[in-house]
Every structure is written in structure tokens, then in C-alpha cells.
Amino acid sequence: MLTPRERQVTRLVAEGMKNRDVAEALHVTEHTVSNYLYRIFEKLEVSSRVQLILHAMNEKKSAHSA
């Protein structure tokens, strides 16, 4: 459902990085990170970073148990 780059942004956010840190790590602007997060939130039907992190944790748990 998510693009590889969106999964990368999600992983970095789940690691506790702020948008500025994500932008630096990926060599993009903070605005680009915000755009990625907007699309990620829309696709996953979440409305906060906390919900995104919980979703990422559930995905990781599902992948390990499969």
C-alpha cells in the first residue's frame, strides 16, 4: 500500500525522529516530509503520529509472526 519511500519515512518517524531529522536523513526538505506524512496518513487512515507509530508497530509484529 505504501511506496518504499513512504515506508522509509514511516520507519524513521516510528524511531522517534522529528520531521527535520527525517528530512536531513533522506536529504529532502521538511516540506517534502510533511507531504509524505500527509499521503501516509491518508492511505493508512490515521490522523496522528502516534496512530502512525502504532500502525507501524502492528505491521512489524505481523511480519515477524508470519
The first five atom37 places (N, CA, C, CB, O) and aatype in JSON, in Angstrom:
{
  "aatype": [12, 10, 16, 14, 1, 6, 1, 5, 19, 16, 1, 10, 19, 0, 6, 7, 12, 11, 2, 1, 3, 19, 0, 6, 0, 10, 8, 19, 16, 6, 8, 16, 19, 15, 2, 18, 10, 18, 1, 9, 13, 6, 11, 10, 6, 19, 15, 15, 1, 19, 5, 10, 9, 10, 8, 0, 12, 2, 6, 11, 11, 15, 0, 8, 15, 0],
  "atom_mask": [
    [1, 1, 1, 1, 1],
    [1, 1, 1, 1, 1],
    [1, 1, 1, 1, 1],
    [1, 1, 1, 1, 1],
    [1, 1, 1, 1, 1],
    [1, 1, 1, 1, 1],
    [1, 1, 1, 1, 1],
    [1, 1, 1, 1, 1],
    [1, 1, 1, 1, 1],
    [1, 1, 1, 1, 1],
    [1, 1, 1, 1, 1],
    [1, 1, 1, 1, 1],
    [1, 1, 1, 1, 1],
    [1, 1, 1, 1, 1],
    [1, 1, 1, 1, 1],
    [1, 1, 1, 0, 1],
    [1, 1, 1, 1, 1],
    [1, 1, 1, 1, 1],
    [1, 1, 1, 1, 1],
    [1, 1, 1, 1, 1],
    [1, 1, 1, 1, 1],
    [1, 1, 1, 1, 1],
    [1, 1, 1, 1, 1],
    [1, 1, 1, 1, 1],
    [1, 1, 1, 1, 1],
    [1, 1, 1, 1, 1],
    [1, 1, 1, 1, 1],
    [1, 1, 1, 1, 1],
    [1, 1, 1, 1, 1],
    [1, 1, 1, 1, 1],
    [1, 1, 1, 1, 1],
    [1, 1, 1, 1, 1],
    [1, 1, 1, 1, 1],
    [1, 1, 1, 1, 1],
    [1, 1, 1, 1, 1],
    [1, 1, 1, 1, 1],
    [1, 1, 1, 1, 1],
    [1, 1, 1, 1, 1],
    [1, 1, 1, 1, 1],
    [1, 1, 1, 1, 1],
    [1, 1, 1, 1, 1],
    [1, 1, 1, 1, 1],
    [1, 1, 1, 1, 1],
    [1, 1, 1, 1, 1],
    [1, 1, 1, 1, 1],
    [1, 1, 1, 1, 1],
    [1, 1, 1, 1, 1],
    [1, 1, 1, 1, 1],
    [1, 1, 1, 1, 1],
    [1, 1, 1, 1, 1],
    [1, 1, 1, 1, 1],
    [1, 1, 1, 1, 1],
    [1, 1, 1, 1, 1],
    [1, 1, 1, 1, 1],
    [1, 1, 1, 1, 1],
    [1, 1, 1, 1, 1],
    [1, 1, 1, 1, 1],
    [1, 1, 1, 1, 1],
    [1, 1, 1, 1, 1],
    [1, 1, 1, 1, 1],
    [1, 1, 1, 1, 1],
    [1, 1, 1, 1, 1],
    [1, 1, 1, 1, 1],
    [1, 1, 1, 1, 1],
    [1, 1, 1, 1, 1],
    [1, 1, 1, 1, 1]
  ],
  "atom_positions": [
    [[0.82, -1.19, 0.0], [0.0, 0.0, 0.0], [0.87, 1.27, 0.0], [-0.93, -0.01, 1.2], [0.59, 2.21, -0.73]],
    [[1.92, 1.27, 0.82], [2.83, 2.42, 0.86], [3.98, 2.2, -0.11], [3.36, 2.65, 2.29], [4.42, 1.08, -0.35]],
    [[4.47, 3.31, -0.66], [5.65, 3.23, -1.52], [6.87, 2.94, -0.65], [5.84, 4.54, -2.33], [6.83, 3.12, 0.57]],
    [[7.96, 2.48, -1.25], [9.17, 2.26, -0.45], [9.61, 3.51, 0.32], [10.31, 1.8, -1.36], [10.02, 3.4, 1.47]],
    [[9.52, 4.68, -0.29], [9.92, 5.91, 0.39], [8.98, 6.22, 1.55], [9.95, 7.09, -0.61], [9.42, 6.66, 2.61]],
    [[7.68, 6.0, 1.35], [6.72, 6.22, 2.43], [6.98, 5.26, 3.59], [5.28, 6.05, 1.91], [6.85, 5.65, 4.75]],
    [[7.34, 4.03, 3.28], [7.69, 3.08, 4.35], [8.94, 3.55, 5.09], [7.92, 1.66, 3.76], [9.03, 3.41, 6.31]],
    [[9.89, 4.1, 4.36], [11.11, 4.62, 4.97], [10.78, 5.78, 5.91], [12.11, 5.07, 3.89], [11.3, 5.84, 7.03]],
    [[9.94, 6.7, 5.47], [9.52, 7.83, 6.31], [8.81, 7.31, 7.55], [8.6, 8.8, 5.53], [9.07, 7.77, 8.66]],
    [[7.93, 6.34, 7.37], [7.19, 5.77, 8.49], [8.15, 5.15, 9.51], [6.2, 4.71, 8.0], [7.98, 5.34, 10.71]],
    [[9.14, 4.42, 9.02], [10.12, 3.78, 9.91], [10.89, 4.83, 10.72], [11.1, 2.92, 9.1], [11.08, 4.66, 11.92]],
    [[11.31, 5.89, 10.06], [12.07, 6.93, 10.75], [11.21, 7.65, 11.78], [12.63, 7.93, 9.74], [11.69, 7.97, 12.87]],
    [[9.96, 7.91, 11.45], [9.04, 8.54, 12.41], [8.83, 7.61, 13.59], [7.69, 8.89, 11.73], [8.8, 8.04, 14.74]],
    [[8.67, 6.32, 13.3], [8.46, 5.33, 14.37], [9.68, 5.23, 15.28], [8.15, 3.95, 13.77], [9.56, 4.84, 16.44]],
    [[10.86, 5.57, 14.76], [12.08, 5.59, 15.56], [12.16, 6.85, 16.43], [13.31, 5.5, 14.66], [13.09, 7.0, 17.23]],
    [[11.19, 7.74, 16.27], [11.13, 8.93, 17.1], [11.7, 10.19, 16.48], [0.0, 0.0, 0.0], [11.85, 11.21, 17.15]],
    [[12.02, 10.12, 15.2], [12.59, 11.29, 14.53], [11.53, 12.35, 14.26], [13.27, 10.88, 13.22], [10.38, 12.04, 13.96]],
    [[11.94, 13.61, 14.38], [11.09, 14.73, 14.02], [11.21, 14.95, 12.51], [11.48, 16.03, 14.82], [12.14, 14.44, 11.88]],
    [[10.27, 15.72, 11.95], [10.3, 15.96, 10.5], [11.64, 16.5, 10.03], [9.2, 16.94, 10.12], [12.14, 16.09, 8.98]],
    [[12.23, 17.4, 10.81], [13.53, 17.98, 10.43], [14.6, 16.89, 10.34], [13.95, 19.06, 11.43], [15.42, 16.89, 9.43]],
    [[14.58, 15.96, 11.32], [15.56, 14.88, 11.33], [15.35, 13.93, 10.16], [15.49, 14.11, 12.65], [16.31, 13.47, 9.53]],
    [[14.09, 13.63, 9.87], [13.76, 12.76, 8.74], [14.25, 13.41, 7.45], [12.23, 12.48, 8.67], [14.86, 12.75, 6.6]],
    [[13.98, 14.7, 7.31], [14.4, 15.43, 6.11], [15.92, 15.37, 5.93], [13.94, 16.9, 6.19], [16.41, 15.13, 4.82]],
    [[16.65, 15.57, 7.0], [18.11, 15.51, 6.92], [18.59, 14.11, 6.56], [18.74, 15.94, 8.24], [19.5, 13.94, 5.74]],
    [[17.97, 13.1, 7.16], [18.38, 11.71, 6.89], [18.13, 11.32, 5.44], [17.63, 10.76, 7.82], [18.9, 10.55, 4.86]],
    [[17.05, 11.85, 4.86], [16.67, 11.47, 3.49], [17.13, 12.49, 2.44], [15.17, 11.3, 3.41], [16.9, 12.3, 1.25]],
    [[17.77, 13.56, 2.91], [18.26, 14.61, 2.01], [17.13, 15.23, 1.2], [19.32, 14.05, 1.06], [17.23, 15.4, -0.02]],
    [[16.03, 15.56, 1.9], [14.9, 16.25, 1.31], [14.53, 17.41, 2.24], [13.68, 15.28, 1.08], [15.12, 17.56, 3.31]],
    [[13.55, 18.22, 1.83], [13.13, 19.33, 2.68], [12.09, 18.85, 3.69], [12.55, 20.48, 1.81], [11.48, 17.8, 3.53]],
    [[11.91, 19.66, 4.73], [10.86, 19.34, 5.71], [9.49, 19.34, 5.04], [10.88, 20.35, 6.87], [8.61, 18.56, 5.4]],
    [[9.31, 20.23, 4.08], [8.05, 20.29, 3.34], [7.76, 18.97, 2.64], [8.07, 21.44, 2.32], [6.63, 18.49, 2.63]],
    [[8.79, 18.37, 2.05], [8.63, 17.08, 1.38], [8.24, 16.01, 2.39], [9.93, 16.68, 0.66], [7.38, 15.17, 2.09]],
    [[8.85, 16.03, 3.56], [8.49, 15.06, 4.6], [7.04, 15.26, 5.01], [9.43, 15.21, 5.84], [6.31, 14.28, 5.19]],
    [[6.62, 16.5, 5.16], [5.22, 16.79, 5.51], [4.28, 16.23, 4.44], [5.0, 18.31, 5.67], [3.23, 15.67, 4.76]],
    [[4.66, 16.39, 3.18], [3.83, 15.85, 2.09], [3.75, 14.33, 2.17], [4.4, 16.28, 0.72], [2.68, 13.75, 2.01]],
    [[4.89, 13.69, 2.41], [4.88, 12.23, 2.56], [3.95, 11.83, 3.7], [6.31, 11.7, 2.82], [3.14, 10.91, 3.56]],
    [[4.07, 12.51, 4.85], [3.25, 12.16, 6.0], [1.77, 12.36, 5.71], [3.65, 12.99, 7.22], [0.94, 11.55, 6.13]],
    [[1.43, 13.41, 4.99], [0.03, 13.64, 4.62], [-0.5, 12.46, 3.82], [-0.11, 14.96, 3.8], [-1.58, 11.94, 4.1]],
    [[0.27, 12.03, 2.82], [-0.17, 10.89, 1.99], [-0.22, 9.6, 2.79], [0.77, 10.72, 0.78], [-1.13, 8.79, 2.62]],
    [[0.75, 9.39, 3.67], [0.78, 8.2, 4.52], [-0.45, 8.17, 5.42], [2.07, 8.15, 5.37], [-1.12, 7.15, 5.53]],
    [[-0.75, 9.31, 6.07], [-1.93, 9.4, 6.94], [-3.19, 9.06, 6.16], [-2.04, 10.8, 7.57], [-4.05, 8.33, 6.64]],
    [[-3.3, 9.61, 4.95], [-4.48, 9.35, 4.11], [-4.59, 7.87, 3.76], [-4.41, 10.19, 2.81], [-5.66, 7.27, 3.91]],
    [[-3.5, 7.29, 3.32], [-3.53, 5.87, 2.91], [-3.85, 4.94, 4.07], [-2.2, 5.48, 2.3], [-4.59, 3.97, 3.9]],
    [[-3.29, 5.22, 5.24], [-3.47, 4.34, 6.39], [-4.67, 4.72, 7.25], [-2.22, 4.34, 7.24], [-5.0, 4.04, 8.22]],
    [[-5.31, 5.82, 6.87], [-6.48, 6.32, 7.6], [-6.16, 6.56, 9.07], [-7.64, 5.33, 7.47], [-6.9, 6.14, 9.97]],
    [[-5.03, 7.23, 9.3], [-4.65, 7.65, 10.65], [-4.61, 9.17, 10.66], [-3.26, 7.03, 11.08], [-4.54, 9.81, 9.61]],
    [[-4.64, 9.75, 11.87], [-4.68, 11.2, 11.94], [-3.61, 11.79, 12.85], [-6.03, 11.64, 12.41], [-3.62, 13.0, 13.12]],
    [[-2.7, 10.95, 13.33], [-1.64, 11.48, 14.2], [-0.39, 10.61, 14.07], [-2.11, 11.54, 15.67], [-0.44, 9.48, 13.59]],
    [[0.72, 11.17, 14.51], [1.98, 10.42, 14.52], [1.88, 9.21, 15.44], [3.15, 11.33, 14.96], [2.42, 8.15, 15.14]],
    [[1.18, 9.37, 16.55], [1.02, 8.25, 17.5], [0.29, 7.1, 16.81], [0.23, 8.71, 18.76], [0.71, 5.94, 16.92]],
    [[-0.79, 7.4, 16.12], [-1.51, 6.34, 15.4], [-0.62, 5.71, 14.33], [-2.8, 6.91, 14.76], [-0.67, 4.5, 14.12]],
    [[0.18, 6.53, 13.66], [1.09, 6.01, 12.64], [2.1, 5.06, 13.26], [1.82, 7.17, 11.93], [2.36, 3.98, 12.72]],
    [[2.65, 5.44, 14.4], [3.64, 4.59, 15.08], [2.99, 3.28, 15.53], [4.25, 5.33, 16.29], [3.59, 2.22, 15.37]],
    [[1.79, 3.36, 16.08], [1.08, 2.14, 16.49], [0.82, 1.24, 15.28], [-0.24, 2.49, 17.19], [0.95, 0.02, 15.37]],
    [[0.44, 1.83, 14.18], [0.21, 1.06, 12.95], [1.5, 0.38, 12.51], [-0.34, 1.97, 11.83], [1.49, -0.8, 12.14]],
    [[2.6, 1.12, 12.54], [3.9, 0.57, 12.13], [4.31, -0.58, 13.04], [4.98, 1.65, 12.15], [4.84, -1.59, 12.58]],
    [[4.05, -0.43, 14.35], [4.39, -1.49, 15.29], [3.56, -2.75, 15.03], [4.18, -1.01, 16.74], [4.08, -3.86, 15.1]],
    [[2.29, -2.57, 14.72], [1.43, -3.72, 14.41], [1.88, -4.42, 13.13], [-0.02, -3.27, 14.27], [1.86, -5.65, 13.05]],
    [[2.28, -3.63, 12.13], [2.77, -4.2, 10.88], [4.03, -5.02, 11.12], [3.04, -3.1, 9.84], [4.19, -6.12, 10.59]],
    [[4.93, -4.46, 11.93], [6.19, -5.15, 12.23], [5.92, -6.45, 12.98], [7.13, -4.26, 13.05], [6.54, -7.48, 12.69]],
    [[5.01, -6.39, 13.94], [4.65, -7.58, 14.71], [4.03, -8.64, 13.81], [3.67, -7.21, 15.85], [4.33, -9.83, 13.94]],
    [[3.17, -8.22, 12.89], [2.53, -9.15, 11.95], [3.55, -9.8, 11.03], [1.46, -8.43, 11.12], [3.46, -10.99, 10.74]],
    [[4.52, -9.01, 10.59], [5.54, -9.52, 9.67], [6.43, -10.56, 10.38], [6.41, -8.35, 9.12], [6.87, -11.53, 9.77]],
    [[6.69, -10.34, 11.65], [7.55, -11.28, 12.39], [6.82, -12.58, 12.72], [8.05, -10.63, 13.66], [7.46, -13.63, 12.83]],
    [[5.52, -12.53, 12.89], [4.77, -13.73, 13.26], [4.32, -14.52, 12.05], [3.56, -13.36, 14.11], [3.83, -15.64, 12.19]],
    [[4.47, -13.96, 10.85], [4.02, -14.66, 9.63], [5.05, -15.65, 9.14], [3.72, -13.66, 8.53], [4.83, -16.32, 8.13]]
  ]
}
